[in-house]
Amino acid sequence: MPGRRENNPRGGSVPELDSGATAWILTSAALVLLMTPGLALFYGGMTRSKSVLNMMMMSFGAIGLVSLLWVFYGYSIAFSGDIGGITGDLSAAGLRGMLESGTEGGIPDLLFAGFQLMFAVITVALISGAIADRAKFGPWLLFAGLWATLVYFPVAHWVWGGGWIGELGVLDFAGGTAVHINAGAAALALALVLGKRVGWPKDKFKPHNLPMVLLGAALLWFGWFGFNAGSAGAADGAAAVSLINTQVATAAAVLGWIVVEWLRDGKPTTLGAASGAIAGLVGITPACAFLEPLGAIALGVIAGAVCALAVGMKYKFKYDDSLDVVAVHMVGGIIGSLLIGFLAIEVLAGDGNAGLLYGGGIKLLGLQAVGVVAVLVYSFVVAYIIGLVIEKTIGFRVSAEAEVEGIDNAEHAESAYEFSSTSGGGGAFAAAGIAPSAKPKGEPTEAVSEKVAG
């Protein structure tokens, strides 16, 4: 399976280094890392102005924490020798022996570890959008570390590291189950544990900065080519198929989402276009190397339209998923994973893996469903337990007062936007050591009131 190590990377013969593949995976790893700051912008723009820094800090905190855990033991759990199909051993803890282990599939083993590290980082960061506006930063980091350890690392092993899901025959090229369903199920669990935001759903929690949302979505779209095409593990035909399918599925999903908005609400929105793009990227992730472009377009349209409709689930079932992580990532991941069972082409997906619409039987669809349900249930249950224990012990949610007045100030002693008058010498001028200029004569001395959403 592309992007996956079958055995301990230090064992067996060592293939010759492929400089082209190595260059491509180096580039792909950097692209995938860029996705997490892109996610910070995407999520940050969708929150209120008084909680944008806390939202963005959750993504940057995930970069710092998960990177270290991956080196200490995460990579070893995910990709070292298999123990019962459930977890790897700790033979590569600390990335021991990786410097001398040579290559696998033409790329250095250490590079493979670095590429997969970026997946671990963004998977954890994705969860944070469900608890925007109301989560303490310290407990979030504690949750992130425990969830990565108990859920992401083992599930990555199940899917890509020689574990039971991959061995069963479930297809997941770049992370429909291991990344998106995994994160989406955990997001749902945390939303239930932390409860509704003050004023939800009566109050309107509108994005405070839509250009920031679009910029974040654009960076995610750009980085996703490393996410999907990089999972080929080489600069080859599978990477080319993944790249074109990623592009056309995402484009189709943008149109699918805004058409639903147009028909339902009378207006297509920029937020809808950005969300549709992410839904398409999520949907095509597990399937990108197994479909022809026409199948990818069909998948994108379905993902965009269904995810747009799925946003309404939180109002029907009364759970406050702040930034629609469940509707986009969990639902989108389920759509992409299951549609492999309908749209996969045998020449791309392997012998016996044709989808129902391409002459295959129901077996592949059944296998995909098993993978979807297993990851969804495991992630939800463990995330709920971790979140509940944190909430009942040290407290996960900020006080109602802090939530209303602004979580950025309460948790970080900062604000994203400084609108106080410069005549007081504060803000950016004070930070730079610049004295404010005197006010020209004749100008009014009253401060001008500036209001920002949120």
TORKOL-4160 file (C-alpha; in steps of 0.2 Angstrom, whole numbers, padded with zeros to 4 digits, m for minus):
454
<pt num="1" X="0000" Y="0000" Z="0000"/>
<pt num="2" X="0007" Y="0017" Z="m0004"/>
<pt num="3" X="0015" Y="0027" Z="0010"/>
<pt num="4" X="0015" Y="0012" Z="0021"/>
<pt num="5" X="0030" Y="0002" Z="0029"/>
<pt num="6" X="0026" Y="m0017" Z="0029"/>
<pt num="7" X="0039" Y="m0021" Z="0043"/>
<pt num="8" X="0052" Y="m0013" Z="0054"/>
<pt num="9" X="0062" Y="m0001" Z="0043"/>
<pt num="10" X="0078" Y="m0007" Z="0050"/>
<pt num="11" X="0076" Y="m0025" Z="0044"/>
<pt num="12" X="0078" Y="m0033" Z="0028"/>
<pt num="13" X="0088" Y="m0028" Z="0012"/>
<pt num="14" X="0091" Y="m0009" Z="0009"/>
<pt num="15" X="0086" Y="m0003" Z="m0008"/>
<pt num="16" X="0096" Y="0010" Z="m0017"/>
<pt num="17" X="0092" Y="0029" Z="m0013"/>
<pt num="18" X="0080" Y="0036" Z="m0026"/>
<pt num="19" X="0085" Y="0055" Z="m0027"/>
<pt num="20" X="0069" Y="0059" Z="m0036"/>
<pt num="21" X="0057" Y="0051" Z="m0024"/>
<pt num="22" X="0067" Y="0058" Z="m0009"/>
<pt num="23" X="0066" Y="0076" Z="m0016"/>
<pt num="24" X="0047" Y="0074" Z="m0019"/>
<pt num="25" X="0044" Y="0067" Z="m0001"/>
<pt num="26" X="0055" Y="0081" Z="0006"/>
<pt num="27" X="0044" Y="0093" Z="m0003"/>
<pt num="28" X="0028" Y="0084" Z="0002"/>
<pt num="29" X="0033" Y="0084" Z="0020"/>
<pt num="30" X="0035" Y="0103" Z="0020"/>
<pt num="31" X="0018" Y="0105" Z="0011"/>
<pt num="32" X="0009" Y="0095" Z="0024"/>
<pt num="33" X="0017" Y="0105" Z="0038"/>
<pt num="34" X="0011" Y="0121" Z="0030"/>
<pt num="35" X="m0007" Y="0114" Z="0031"/>
<pt num="36" X="m0007" Y="0116" Z="0050"/>
<pt num="37" X="m0003" Y="0135" Z="0050"/>
<pt num="38" X="m0016" Y="0135" Z="0036"/>
<pt num="39" X="m0028" Y="0127" Z="0047"/>
<pt num="40" X="m0025" Y="0139" Z="0061"/>
<pt num="41" X="m0030" Y="0153" Z="0049"/>
<pt num="42" X="m0045" Y="0144" Z="0043"/>
<pt num="43" X="m0051" Y="0140" Z="0060"/>
<pt num="44" X="m0045" Y="0157" Z="0067"/>
<pt num="45" X="m0055" Y="0167" Z="0054"/>
<pt num="46" X="m0071" Y="0157" Z="0058"/>
<pt num="47" X="m0071" Y="0161" Z="0077"/>
<pt num="48" X="m0075" Y="0178" Z="0085"/>
<pt num="49" X="m0062" Y="0191" Z="0086"/>
<pt num="50" X="m0060" Y="0189" Z="0105"/>
<pt num="51" X="m0055" Y="0170" Z="0104"/>
<pt num="52" X="m0045" Y="0170" Z="0088"/>
<pt num="53" X="m0028" Y="0168" Z="0096"/>
<pt num="54" X="m0033" Y="0154" Z="0107"/>
<pt num="55" X="m0040" Y="0145" Z="0092"/>
<pt num="56" X="m0024" Y="0147" Z="0082"/>
<pt num="57" X="m0013" Y="0143" Z="0097"/>
<pt num="58" X="m0022" Y="0126" Z="0098"/>
<pt num="59" X="m0015" Y="0122" Z="0081"/>
<pt num="60" X="0003" Y="0129" Z="0085"/>
<pt num="61" X="0003" Y="0120" Z="0101"/>
<pt num="62" X="m0001" Y="0103" Z="0092"/>
<pt num="63" X="0014" Y="0106" Z="0081"/>
<pt num="64" X="0025" Y="0108" Z="0096"/>
<pt num="65" X="0019" Y="0094" Z="0107"/>
<pt num="66" X="0015" Y="0080" Z="0094"/>
<pt num="67" X="0032" Y="0083" Z="0085"/>
<pt num="68" X="0041" Y="0078" Z="0101"/>
<pt num="69" X="0029" Y="0064" Z="0105"/>
<pt num="70" X="0032" Y="0057" Z="0088"/>
<pt num="71" X="0051" Y="0056" Z="0090"/>
<pt num="72" X="0049" Y="0049" Z="0108"/>
<pt num="73" X="0038" Y="0035" Z="0104"/>
<pt num="74" X="0024" Y="0039" Z="0092"/>
<pt num="75" X="0033" Y="0034" Z="0076"/>
<pt num="76" X="0038" Y="0017" Z="0084"/>
<pt num="77" X="0020" Y="0014" Z="0090"/>
<pt num="78" X="0013" Y="0017" Z="0072"/>
<pt num="79" X="0027" Y="0010" Z="0061"/>
<pt num="80" X="0038" Y="m0002" Z="0071"/>
<pt num="81" X="0036" Y="m0021" Z="0072"/>
<pt num="82" X="0018" Y="m0027" Z="0074"/>
<pt num="83" X="0011" Y="m0033" Z="0090"/>
<pt num="84" X="m0005" Y="m0043" Z="0087"/>
<pt num="85" X="m0011" Y="m0031" Z="0073"/>
<pt num="86" X="m0015" Y="m0018" Z="0087"/>
<pt num="87" X="0001" Y="m0008" Z="0089"/>
<pt num="88" X="0019" Y="m0007" Z="0085"/>
<pt num="89" X="0033" Y="m0011" Z="0097"/>
<pt num="90" X="0045" Y="0002" Z="0105"/>
<pt num="91" X="0060" Y="m0004" Z="0095"/>
<pt num="92" X="0061" Y="0013" Z="0086"/>
<pt num="93" X="0058" Y="0024" Z="0101"/>
<pt num="94" X="0068" Y="0040" Z="0100"/>
<pt num="95" X="0070" Y="0036" Z="0082"/>
<pt num="96" X="0084" Y="0024" Z="0087"/>
<pt num="97" X="0094" Y="0017" Z="0073"/>
<pt num="98" X="0085" Y="0027" Z="0060"/>
<pt num="99" X="0101" Y="0036" Z="0055"/>
<pt num="100" X="0109" Y="0020" Z="0050"/>
<pt num="101" X="0094" Y="0011" Z="0043"/>
<pt num="102" X="0096" Y="0016" Z="0025"/>
<pt num="103" X="0081" Y="0017" Z="0014"/>
<pt num="104" X="0065" Y="0008" Z="0011"/>
<pt num="105" X="0056" Y="0011" Z="m0006"/>
<pt num="106" X="0070" Y="0022" Z="m0012"/>
<pt num="107" X="0068" Y="0036" Z="0002"/>
<pt num="108" X="0078" Y="0037" Z="0019"/>
<pt num="109" X="0068" Y="0029" Z="0033"/>
<pt num="110" X="0071" Y="0045" Z="0043"/>
<pt num="111" X="0062" Y="0055" Z="0029"/>
<pt num="112" X="0047" Y="0043" Z="0030"/>
<pt num="113" X="0046" Y="0046" Z="0048"/>
<pt num="114" X="0047" Y="0065" Z="0046"/>
<pt num="115" X="0033" Y="0064" Z="0032"/>
<pt num="116" X="0022" Y="0054" Z="0043"/>
<pt num="117" X="0025" Y="0066" Z="0058"/>
<pt num="118" X="0016" Y="0080" Z="0048"/>
<pt num="119" X="0001" Y="0069" Z="0047"/>
<pt num="120" X="0000" Y="0066" Z="0066"/>
<pt num="121" X="0002" Y="0085" Z="0069"/>
<pt num="122" X="m0013" Y="0090" Z="0058"/>
<pt num="123" X="m0024" Y="0076" Z="0064"/>
<pt num="124" X="m0023" Y="0082" Z="0082"/>
<pt num="125" X="m0025" Y="0100" Z="0077"/>
<pt num="126" X="m0041" Y="0096" Z="0067"/>
<pt num="127" X="m0050" Y="0092" Z="0083"/>
<pt num="128" X="m0049" Y="0109" Z="0090"/>
<pt num="129" X="m0061" Y="0117" Z="0079"/>
<pt num="130" X="m0076" Y="0108" Z="0088"/>
<pt num="131" X="m0072" Y="0117" Z="0104"/>
<pt num="132" X="m0068" Y="0134" Z="0099"/>
<pt num="133" X="m0072" Y="0149" Z="0111"/>
<pt num="134" X="m0073" Y="0139" Z="0127"/>
<pt num="135" X="m0058" Y="0127" Z="0130"/>
<pt num="136" X="m0043" Y="0131" Z="0141"/>
<pt num="137" X="m0026" Y="0130" Z="0133"/>
<pt num="138" X="m0017" Y="0119" Z="0146"/>
<pt num="139" X="m0030" Y="0105" Z="0146"/>
<pt num="140" X="m0031" Y="0105" Z="0127"/>
<pt num="141" X="m0013" Y="0101" Z="0127"/>
<pt num="142" X="m0015" Y="0087" Z="0139"/>
<pt num="143" X="m0030" Y="0080" Z="0129"/>
<pt num="144" X="m0019" Y="0082" Z="0113"/>
<pt num="145" X="m0005" Y="0072" Z="0120"/>
<pt num="146" X="m0016" Y="0058" Z="0128"/>
<pt num="147" X="m0027" Y="0057" Z="0112"/>
<pt num="148" X="m0012" Y="0056" Z="0100"/>
<pt num="149" X="m0004" Y="0042" Z="0111"/>
<pt num="150" X="m0019" Y="0032" Z="0114"/>
<pt num="151" X="m0029" Y="0034" Z="0098"/>
<pt num="152" X="m0019" Y="0042" Z="0083"/>
<pt num="153" X="m0003" Y="0032" Z="0085"/>
<pt num="154" X="m0011" Y="0015" Z="0086"/>
<pt num="155" X="m0024" Y="0019" Z="0073"/>
<pt num="156" X="m0010" Y="0024" Z="0061"/>
<pt num="157" X="m0003" Y="0007" Z="0064"/>
<pt num="158" X="m0020" Y="m0002" Z="0061"/>
<pt num="159" X="m0021" Y="0007" Z="0044"/>
<pt num="160" X="m0004" Y="0009" Z="0037"/>
<pt num="161" X="0009" Y="0001" Z="0049"/>
<pt num="162" X="0005" Y="m0017" Z="0047"/>
<pt num="163" X="m0010" Y="m0017" Z="0058"/>
<pt num="164" X="m0027" Y="m0026" Z="0057"/>
<pt num="165" X="m0037" Y="m0014" Z="0046"/>
<pt num="166" X="m0024" Y="m0013" Z="0033"/>
<pt num="167" X="m0021" Y="m0032" Z="0033"/>
<pt num="168" X="m0040" Y="m0035" Z="0032"/>
<pt num="169" X="m0039" Y="m0026" Z="0015"/>
<pt num="170" X="m0047" Y="m0009" Z="0019"/>
<pt num="171" X="m0041" Y="0004" Z="0007"/>
<pt num="172" X="m0036" Y="0021" Z="0014"/>
<pt num="173" X="m0023" Y="0029" Z="0003"/>
<pt num="174" X="m0019" Y="0045" Z="0013"/>
<pt num="175" X="m0030" Y="0046" Z="0028"/>
<pt num="176" X="m0049" Y="0045" Z="0027"/>
<pt num="177" X="m0050" Y="0034" Z="0042"/>
<pt num="178" X="m0034" Y="0037" Z="0051"/>
<pt num="179" X="m0035" Y="0056" Z="0050"/>
<pt num="180" X="m0052" Y="0063" Z="0046"/>
<pt num="181" X="m0064" Y="0050" Z="0053"/>
<pt num="182" X="m0052" Y="0049" Z="0068"/>
<pt num="183" X="m0052" Y="0067" Z="0071"/>
<pt num="184" X="m0070" Y="0070" Z="0067"/>
<pt num="185" X="m0076" Y="0057" Z="0080"/>
<pt num="186" X="m0065" Y="0064" Z="0093"/>
<pt num="187" X="m0071" Y="0082" Z="0089"/>
<pt num="188" X="m0089" Y="0076" Z="0092"/>
<pt num="189" X="m0084" Y="0068" Z="0109"/>
<pt num="190" X="m0076" Y="0084" Z="0115"/>
<pt num="191" X="m0091" Y="0095" Z="0109"/>
<pt num="192" X="m0102" Y="0084" Z="0120"/>
<pt num="193" X="m0090" Y="0084" Z="0135"/>
<pt num="194" X="m0088" Y="0103" Z="0135"/>
<pt num="195" X="m0106" Y="0107" Z="0131"/>
<pt num="196" X="m0113" Y="0122" Z="0122"/>
<pt num="197" X="m0106" Y="0139" Z="0121"/>
<pt num="198" X="m0114" Y="0153" Z="0131"/>
<pt num="199" X="m0129" Y="0159" Z="0120"/>
<pt num="200" X="m0128" Y="0145" Z="0107"/>
<pt num="201" X="m0139" Y="0142" Z="0097"/>
<pt num="202" X="m0149" Y="0158" Z="0099"/>
<pt num="203" X="m0134" Y="0169" Z="0097"/>
<pt num="204" X="m0126" Y="0170" Z="0080"/>
<pt num="205" X="m0108" Y="0166" Z="0080"/>
<pt num="206" X="m0102" Y="0173" Z="0064"/>
<pt num="207" X="m0084" Y="0172" Z="0057"/>
<pt num="208" X="m0075" Y="0188" Z="0061"/>
<pt num="209" X="m0063" Y="0188" Z="0046"/>
<pt num="210" X="m0068" Y="0179" Z="0030"/>
<pt num="211" X="m0053" Y="0184" Z="0020"/>
<pt num="212" X="m0043" Y="0175" Z="0034"/>
<pt num="213" X="m0054" Y="0159" Z="0031"/>
<pt num="214" X="m0051" Y="0160" Z="0012"/>
<pt num="215" X="m0032" Y="0162" Z="0015"/>
<pt num="216" X="m0032" Y="0147" Z="0027"/>
<pt num="217" X="m0042" Y="0136" Z="0015"/>
<pt num="218" X="m0031" Y="0141" Z="0000"/>
<pt num="219" X="m0015" Y="0135" Z="0010"/>
<pt num="220" X="m0024" Y="0119" Z="0015"/>
<pt num="221" X="m0028" Y="0116" Z="m0003"/>
<pt num="222" X="m0010" Y="0119" Z="m0008"/>
<pt num="223" X="m0003" Y="0109" Z="0005"/>
<pt num="224" X="m0015" Y="0094" Z="0002"/>
<pt num="225" X="m0006" Y="0090" Z="m0014"/>
<pt num="226" X="0009" Y="0085" Z="m0003"/>
<pt num="227" X="m0004" Y="0076" Z="0009"/>
<pt num="228" X="m0012" Y="0065" Z="m0005"/>
<pt num="229" X="0001" Y="0064" Z="m0019"/>
<pt num="230" X="0015" Y="0063" Z="m0007"/>
<pt num="231" X="0007" Y="0047" Z="0000"/>
<pt num="232" X="0012" Y="0038" Z="m0015"/>
<pt num="233" X="0030" Y="0038" Z="m0008"/>
<pt num="234" X="0038" Y="0042" Z="m0024"/>
<pt num="235" X="0037" Y="0054" Z="m0039"/>
<pt num="236" X="0027" Y="0041" Z="m0050"/>
<pt num="237" X="0010" Y="0037" Z="m0058"/>
<pt num="238" X="0001" Y="0035" Z="m0042"/>
<pt num="239" X="0007" Y="0053" Z="m0037"/>
<pt num="240" X="0000" Y="0060" Z="m0053"/>
<pt num="241" X="m0016" Y="0051" Z="m0052"/>
<pt num="242" X="m0018" Y="0057" Z="m0034"/>
<pt num="243" X="m0014" Y="0075" Z="m0039"/>
<pt num="244" X="m0027" Y="0077" Z="m0053"/>
<pt num="245" X="m0040" Y="0068" Z="m0043"/>
<pt num="246" X="m0037" Y="0079" Z="m0028"/>
<pt num="247" X="m0039" Y="0095" Z="m0039"/>
<pt num="248" X="m0055" Y="0090" Z="m0048"/>
<pt num="249" X="m0063" Y="0082" Z="m0033"/>
<pt num="250" X="m0060" Y="0098" Z="m0023"/>
<pt num="251" X="m0066" Y="0109" Z="m0037"/>
<pt num="252" X="m0082" Y="0099" Z="m0039"/>
<pt num="253" X="m0085" Y="0100" Z="m0020"/>
<pt num="254" X="m0084" Y="0119" Z="m0020"/>
<pt num="255" X="m0098" Y="0119" Z="m0033"/>
<pt num="256" X="m0108" Y="0106" Z="m0024"/>
<pt num="257" X="m0108" Y="0115" Z="m0007"/>
<pt num="258" X="m0112" Y="0132" Z="m0014"/>
<pt num="259" X="m0126" Y="0125" Z="m0025"/>
<pt num="260" X="m0134" Y="0118" Z="m0009"/>
<pt num="261" X="m0133" Y="0135" Z="m0001"/>
<pt num="262" X="m0140" Y="0144" Z="m0017"/>
<pt num="263" X="m0155" Y="0132" Z="m0017"/>
<pt num="264" X="m0158" Y="0132" Z="0002"/>
<pt num="265" X="m0153" Y="0150" Z="0007"/>
<pt num="266" X="m0154" Y="0160" Z="m0009"/>
<pt num="267" X="m0136" Y="0165" Z="m0009"/>
<pt num="268" X="m0119" Y="0157" Z="m0011"/>
<pt num="269" X="m0106" Y="0162" Z="0002"/>
<pt num="270" X="m0087" Y="0163" Z="0003"/>
<pt num="271" X="m0088" Y="0153" Z="0019"/>
<pt num="272" X="m0098" Y="0140" Z="0010"/>
<pt num="273" X="m0085" Y="0140" Z="m0004"/>
<pt num="274" X="m0070" Y="0138" Z="0008"/>
<pt num="275" X="m0080" Y="0124" Z="0018"/>
<pt num="276" X="m0084" Y="0115" Z="0002"/>
<pt num="277" X="m0066" Y="0115" Z="m0004"/>
<pt num="278" X="m0061" Y="0107" Z="0013"/>
<pt num="279" X="m0075" Y="0094" Z="0012"/>
<pt num="280" X="m0069" Y="0089" Z="m0006"/>
<pt num="281" X="m0051" Y="0088" Z="0000"/>
<pt num="282" X="m0057" Y="0077" Z="0015"/>
<pt num="283" X="m0068" Y="0066" Z="0004"/>
<pt num="284" X="m0054" Y="0062" Z="m0009"/>
<pt num="285" X="m0041" Y="0059" Z="0003"/>
<pt num="286" X="m0043" Y="0040" Z="0006"/>
<pt num="287" X="m0048" Y="0037" Z="m0013"/>
<pt num="288" X="m0036" Y="0049" Z="m0022"/>
<pt num="289" X="m0026" Y="0035" Z="m0030"/>
<pt num="290" X="m0040" Y="0022" Z="m0033"/>
<pt num="291" X="m0052" Y="0032" Z="m0044"/>
<pt num="292" X="m0052" Y="0039" Z="m0062"/>
<pt num="293" X="m0055" Y="0058" Z="m0063"/>
<pt num="294" X="m0073" Y="0056" Z="m0067"/>
<pt num="295" X="m0076" Y="0046" Z="m0052"/>
<pt num="296" X="m0066" Y="0059" Z="m0042"/>
<pt num="297" X="m0078" Y="0073" Z="m0048"/>
<pt num="298" X="m0093" Y="0063" Z="m0043"/>
<pt num="299" X="m0085" Y="0060" Z="m0026"/>
<pt num="300" X="m0082" Y="0078" Z="m0024"/>
<pt num="301" X="m0100" Y="0084" Z="m0029"/>
<pt num="302" X="m0107" Y="0071" Z="m0017"/>
<pt num="303" X="m0095" Y="0076" Z="m0003"/>
<pt num="304" X="m0098" Y="0095" Z="m0005"/>
<pt num="305" X="m0117" Y="0093" Z="m0005"/>
<pt num="306" X="m0119" Y="0081" Z="0009"/>
<pt num="307" X="m0107" Y="0090" Z="0020"/>
<pt num="308" X="m0116" Y="0106" Z="0017"/>
<pt num="309" X="m0132" Y="0097" Z="0023"/>
<pt num="310" X="m0123" Y="0089" Z="0037"/>
<pt num="311" X="m0120" Y="0105" Z="0045"/>
<pt num="312" X="m0138" Y="0106" Z="0051"/>
<pt num="313" X="m0136" Y="0090" Z="0061"/>
<pt num="314" X="m0129" Y="0100" Z="0076"/>
<pt num="315" X="m0145" Y="0110" Z="0077"/>
<pt num="316" X="m0156" Y="0094" Z="0076"/>
<pt num="317" X="m0146" Y="0084" Z="0089"/>
<pt num="318" X="m0141" Y="0099" Z="0099"/>
<pt num="319" X="m0122" Y="0097" Z="0100"/>
<pt num="320" X="m0111" Y="0113" Z="0098"/>
<pt num="321" X="m0098" Y="0108" Z="0086"/>
<pt num="322" X="m0091" Y="0126" Z="0084"/>
<pt num="323" X="m0083" Y="0125" Z="0067"/>
<pt num="324" X="m0092" Y="0110" Z="0059"/>
<pt num="325" X="m0077" Y="0098" Z="0061"/>
<pt num="326" X="m0090" Y="0084" Z="0062"/>
<pt num="327" X="m0100" Y="0089" Z="0047"/>
<pt num="328" X="m0084" Y="0091" Z="0036"/>
<pt num="329" X="m0071" Y="0079" Z="0043"/>
<pt num="330" X="m0081" Y="0065" Z="0050"/>
<pt num="331" X="m0094" Y="0065" Z="0037"/>
<pt num="332" X="m0082" Y="0069" Z="0023"/>
<pt num="333" X="m0071" Y="0055" Z="0028"/>
<pt num="334" X="m0085" Y="0043" Z="0029"/>
<pt num="335" X="m0091" Y="0048" Z="0012"/>
<pt num="336" X="m0074" Y="0046" Z="0004"/>
<pt num="337" X="m0070" Y="0029" Z="0012"/>
<pt num="338" X="m0087" Y="0021" Z="0008"/>
<pt num="339" X="m0087" Y="0028" Z="m0010"/>
<pt num="340" X="m0071" Y="0018" Z="m0013"/>
<pt num="341" X="m0082" Y="0003" Z="m0013"/>
<pt num="342" X="m0092" Y="0010" Z="m0027"/>
<pt num="343" X="m0080" Y="0020" Z="m0038"/>
<pt num="344" X="m0063" Y="0011" Z="m0036"/>
<pt num="345" X="m0055" Y="0005" Z="m0052"/>
<pt num="346" X="m0046" Y="m0012" Z="m0051"/>
<pt num="347" X="m0031" Y="m0007" Z="m0061"/>
<pt num="348" X="m0027" Y="0007" Z="m0048"/>
<pt num="349" X="m0034" Y="m0001" Z="m0032"/>
<pt num="350" X="m0027" Y="m0018" Z="m0035"/>
<pt num="351" X="m0033" Y="m0035" Z="m0040"/>
<pt num="352" X="m0051" Y="m0039" Z="m0034"/>
<pt num="353" X="m0053" Y="m0021" Z="m0028"/>
<pt num="354" X="m0065" Y="m0014" Z="m0041"/>
<pt num="355" X="m0080" Y="m0004" Z="m0035"/>
<pt num="356" X="m0098" Y="m0009" Z="m0037"/>
<pt num="357" X="m0100" Y="0003" Z="m0052"/>
<pt num="358" X="m0085" Y="m0004" Z="m0060"/>
<pt num="359" X="m0089" Y="m0022" Z="m0060"/>
<pt num="360" X="m0084" Y="m0027" Z="m0043"/>
<pt num="361" X="m0094" Y="m0035" Z="m0029"/>
<pt num="362" X="m0100" Y="m0029" Z="m0012"/>
<pt num="363" X="m0084" Y="m0036" Z="m0003"/>
<pt num="364" X="m0074" Y="m0020" Z="m0005"/>
<pt num="365" X="m0088" Y="m0009" Z="0001"/>
<pt num="366" X="m0091" Y="m0021" Z="0016"/>
<pt num="367" X="m0072" Y="m0020" Z="0021"/>
<pt num="368" X="m0073" Y="m0001" Z="0019"/>
<pt num="369" X="m0088" Y="0000" Z="0031"/>
<pt num="370" X="m0078" Y="m0011" Z="0044"/>
<pt num="371" X="m0064" Y="0001" Z="0044"/>
<pt num="372" X="m0075" Y="0017" Z="0045"/>
<pt num="373" X="m0085" Y="0010" Z="0060"/>
<pt num="374" X="m0070" Y="0003" Z="0069"/>
<pt num="375" X="m0060" Y="0019" Z="0069"/>
<pt num="376" X="m0076" Y="0030" Z="0072"/>
<pt num="377" X="m0081" Y="0020" Z="0088"/>
<pt num="378" X="m0064" Y="0018" Z="0095"/>
<pt num="379" X="m0059" Y="0037" Z="0093"/>
<pt num="380" X="m0076" Y="0043" Z="0100"/>
<pt num="381" X="m0075" Y="0032" Z="0115"/>
<pt num="382" X="m0057" Y="0035" Z="0120"/>
<pt num="383" X="m0059" Y="0054" Z="0117"/>
<pt num="384" X="m0075" Y="0055" Z="0127"/>
<pt num="385" X="m0066" Y="0047" Z="0142"/>
<pt num="386" X="m0051" Y="0057" Z="0141"/>
<pt num="387" X="m0061" Y="0073" Z="0139"/>
<pt num="388" X="m0072" Y="0069" Z="0153"/>
<pt num="389" X="m0058" Y="0064" Z="0165"/>
<pt num="390" X="m0049" Y="0081" Z="0161"/>
<pt num="391" X="m0065" Y="0091" Z="0164"/>
<pt num="392" X="m0069" Y="0082" Z="0180"/>
<pt num="393" X="m0052" Y="0084" Z="0187"/>
<pt num="394" X="m0043" Y="0100" Z="0182"/>
<pt num="395" X="m0057" Y="0107" Z="0171"/>
<pt num="396" X="m0057" Y="0108" Z="0152"/>
<pt num="397" X="m0069" Y="0123" Z="0149"/>
<pt num="398" X="m0066" Y="0141" Z="0154"/>
<pt num="399" X="m0078" Y="0150" Z="0165"/>
<pt num="400" X="m0093" Y="0158" Z="0158"/>
<pt num="401" X="m0086" Y="0175" Z="0162"/>
<pt num="402" X="m0070" Y="0172" Z="0153"/>
<pt num="403" X="m0080" Y="0165" Z="0138"/>
<pt num="404" X="m0091" Y="0181" Z="0136"/>
<pt num="405" X="m0077" Y="0193" Z="0140"/>
<pt num="406" X="m0064" Y="0185" Z="0128"/>
<pt num="407" X="m0055" Y="0169" Z="0130"/>
<pt num="408" X="m0039" Y="0176" Z="0122"/>
<pt num="409" X="m0037" Y="0188" Z="0136"/>
<pt num="410" X="m0041" Y="0175" Z="0149"/>
<pt num="411" X="m0030" Y="0162" Z="0143"/>
<pt num="412" X="m0016" Y="0171" Z="0134"/>
<pt num="413" X="m0016" Y="0189" Z="0141"/>
<pt num="414" X="m0017" Y="0195" Z="0123"/>
<pt num="415" X="m0029" Y="0202" Z="0110"/>
<pt num="416" X="m0028" Y="0199" Z="0091"/>
<pt num="417" X="m0033" Y="0217" Z="0087"/>
<pt num="418" X="m0028" Y="0232" Z="0096"/>
<pt num="419" X="m0041" Y="0247" Z="0094"/>
<pt num="420" X="m0036" Y="0258" Z="0108"/>
<pt num="421" X="m0031" Y="0276" Z="0104"/>
<pt num="422" X="m0012" Y="0278" Z="0101"/>
<pt num="423" X="m0013" Y="0294" Z="0111"/>
<pt num="424" X="m0011" Y="0283" Z="0126"/>
<pt num="425" X="0006" Y="0276" Z="0120"/>
<pt num="426" X="0000" Y="0258" Z="0120"/>
<pt num="427" X="m0002" Y="0245" Z="0107"/>
<pt num="428" X="0011" Y="0242" Z="0093"/>
<pt num="429" X="0019" Y="0259" Z="0096"/>
<pt num="430" X="0024" Y="0255" Z="0114"/>
<pt num="431" X="0030" Y="0238" Z="0109"/>
<pt num="432" X="0041" Y="0246" Z="0096"/>
<pt num="433" X="0047" Y="0260" Z="0108"/>
<pt num="434" X="0040" Y="0273" Z="0097"/>
<pt num="435" X="0032" Y="0288" Z="0105"/>
<pt num="436" X="0015" Y="0293" Z="0097"/>
<pt num="437" X="0014" Y="0309" Z="0087"/>
<pt num="438" X="0005" Y="0324" Z="0094"/>
<pt num="439" X="m0012" Y="0327" Z="0089"/>
<pt num="440" X="m0014" Y="0342" Z="0077"/>
<pt num="441" X="m0023" Y="0357" Z="0083"/>
<pt num="442" X="m0041" Y="0358" Z="0079"/>
<pt num="443" X="m0044" Y="0339" Z="0079"/>
<pt num="444" X="m0057" Y="0332" Z="0091"/>
<pt num="445" X="m0050" Y="0324" Z="0107"/>
<pt num="446" X="m0063" Y="0311" Z="0109"/>
<pt num="447" X="m0058" Y="0293" Z="0105"/>
<pt num="448" X="m0067" Y="0286" Z="0090"/>
<pt num="449" X="m0077" Y="0270" Z="0094"/>
<pt num="450" X="m0072" Y="0255" Z="0084"/>
<pt num="451" X="m0082" Y="0239" Z="0084"/>
<pt num="452" X="m0077" Y="0222" Z="0078"/>
<pt num="453" X="m0088" Y="0207" Z="0077"/>
<pt num="454" X="m0087" Y="0196" Z="0092"/>
